[in-house]
Amino acid sequence: MRLLIVSNRLPIVTVEEEGQLLFREGAGGLVSGISAYLDSLRGSSFTGPQYRWIGWPGVAVDDPAQQALVRETLAGFHAHPVFLSDRSMDQFYHGFCNKTIWPLFHYFPSYAVCEESFYAHYRCVNRIFCEAVAPLVQPGDVVWIHDYHLMLLPHLLRRQRPDATIGFFLHIPFPSFEIFRLLPKAWRAELLEGLLGADLIGFHTHDYTQHFLHSVLRVLGHEHNMGRILLPNHLAKVDTFPMGVDFEKFQAAAGRVAALVAHPSPLTRAETAGAGDPAPATSEAPLKMILSVDRLDYTKGILNRLQGYELFLEQNPHWRKKAVLVLVVVPSRIGVDQYQEIKRQIDELVGKINGKFGSVGWTPVLYQYRYLPFEPLVSLYASSHVALVTPLRDGMNLVAKEYLASRTDGTGVLIVSEMTGASKELAEAISVNPNSVAEIAAALEMALEMPEPEQIRRNEIMQDRLRRYDVIRWADDFLCQLGEVKAEQERLQARLLDPVARRKLLQQLGQAGHGTIFLDYDGTLVSFADNPKDVRPTQDLLALLQTLSQGPSLDVILISGRDKDTMDDWFGGLDVALVAEHGAWIKPRNRTWRQARPLGNDWKPDLLPILQTYADRLGGAFVEEKQYSVAWHYRRADPELASACVKELVDDLVSFTANIDVQVQQGHKVVEVRCGGINKGAAAMSFLPKDTADFLLAIGDDWTDEDLFRILPGSACSIRVGNRHSCAKFSLPSHREVLDLLREIRVAQSQACVR
């Protein structure tokens, strides 16, 4: 078994300097996290060295000879490059990824740019990745796709490798539907369908998971059951996996820092870490160090953080010359106008605070605009009394977890934004709304004055949690659950009418003296439509049914929930038996309609007003009245509003009909009330052949067809349309496969007649 990791960038970055291609280790939470997991697997039976990392090498390489060099070099690092042109990267990465998805998913809709050319290149790059990944996939491989750059890839890959094991993880927030719907309709539908191509889709928090499921319901109409979404071709699972850090790595590094510097003052540690060269403190007491480390990004709330610190100094003059803010801003993406504006504002605000409060012996803000390597960063974590982590919106934020993992003595105070994914796990930290400058200032005062025993008490709880659920556990959990989803899919697929079972079915038909086929209509022979009247049978379908029923050796029974007038209108000219209203009316072959048993409909006048009231409340819902049943359709209604409305309606109907001989049933986007004791199983009893050697087949797609499947003898063949749990022996993906099967039966029937 191999693990194929697919991400926008490779962990080994290719750079071009003076015409030469150089290779360097990449940085970032994804690279460090996955690398730690792969290191933990070395020598294990799962993968060992059997993994491949697929992504963009970091530079456009057009020359075939240079491409070969890059491939050969990266192969030594288990990496496979996906080459992209400068224009593609500009429109795809700097365009759609950074100017559309990033601001929108982080709740900055005013920054989002929706340009057709951006999305066209996003589609194109995802297709290029698919063309690179698909040939590498071998039986048994696990493909793990990462992040918002490749949201279309799971579906594209599923089309080329239907049996592949595909996981997807989103490392940024998934926004609420009200934000997500700001994307053009076609884009949002395609992005969701792209993600649903995966077997397992992971998010950092429960909120993101629910937002995704909500959007899937509102945009695509797919409901879920405990995060499981049954799609026409496979089962997809959506779940929460909060990413951790390599806890032991940070603990060990912090221990080395403590060993190298026996008893340093906080400022000496700051100098060692490269935080700056501050002037010596005028007081004998060491300065309390407040640490802020973030990438330059408008989502990180750095300006709010500085304003909160400024307010803290104004409100707490006794803390002046006793505390210092070490502000490390890591350079980020170029070519984003908002980033350059944020950088200018940060520079100005740092200068303002230092000019307003600073003195010869004290600089309130020590500001560095550069990347910090691992060891100096851990040194800063270990030296800082307070970590100020207050993004305006963040998918997880590993800085908060890294800080706690580096506090080997248990001291230190974490201030964390409630808008980060990490805040859900770090309840013992001081939580703030990052938009409130006053809350940040109050949190700084609380943090600096917190007694050490209280610091240790809080941190021990959080550290134990982070130690147990580290990045290795995170990856293990995701991949183990991915395996469980595939096992569940296989259980569903075991019922699929495969070629072997199909040949056996046709062989039984050829050997039988007589055959009977029960066929549902909506969802079985035709697809569903918003308006039930829009799915009249085509001439091809009518011709197929007529051909099947013409021979003396095969009876065809259409058994539907439609009213008898519609059934007569559509199928009355065929030589088939008809069953209407789920069994209330029966019309044997070449006979007239009759009631299954004496029925009454005096209950309808009492129930119709209730159903109509709920239809008036829910736009798109309507009531269909039949002779002995009433249907409340909501296929055209808003799916989220319908979900709540249906539950209330069913509760009211069940309560109202408790003493009436009727049934309340839910189907595909319909709630139906019908006379008690009426179902397809009871109606089919009069059509069952007397001879058990006869061929018997039943096909349906709904809960109403389960009654039919249950009464069939063990020798019969029953087929449920769709990937759903059923008492049917087999399943078929959609009505198209049902029509294909019926055509094969027609051919087998004609061949038997010739013989």
Secondary structure, DSSP 8 states (H G I E B T S, - for coil): --EEEEEEE-SEEEEEETTEEEEEE--SHHHHHHHHHHHHHTTSSS-TT-EEEEEE-SS----HHHHHHHHHHHHTTTEEE----HHHHIIIIIIIIIIIIHHHHTT-GGG----HHHHHHHHHHHHHHHHHHGGG--TT-EEEEESGGGTTHHHHHHHH-TT-EEEEE--S----HHHHTTS-HHHHHHHHHHHTTSSEEEESSHHHHHHHHHHIIIII----BTTEEE-SS-EEEEEE------HHHHHHHHHHHHHHSSS--HHHHHHHTTS------SSSS--EEEEEEEES-GGG-HHHHHHHHHHHHHH-GGGTTTEEEEEEEE---SS-HHHHHHHHHHHHHHHHHHHHH-BTTB-SEEEEES---HHHHHHHHHH-SEEEE--SSBS--HHHHHHHHT-TTS--EEEEETTBGGGGT-TTSEEE-TT-HHHHHHHHHHHHT--HHHHHHHHHHHHHHHHHS-HHHHHHHHHHHHHHHHHHHHHHHTTB--HHHHHHHHHHHHH-S-EEEEE--BTTTB---SSGGG----HHHHHHHHHHHHSTTEEEEEE-SS-HHHHHHHHTTSSSEEEEGGGTEEE-TTS--EESS----TTHHHHHHHHHHHHHHSTT-EEEE-SSEEEEE-TTS-HHHHHHHHHHHHHHHHHHTTTSSEEEEEETTEEEEEETT--HHHHHGGGS-S-TTSEEEEEE-SHHHHHHHHHS-TTSEEEEESS---SSSEEESSHHHHHHHHHHHHHHHHHHHH-
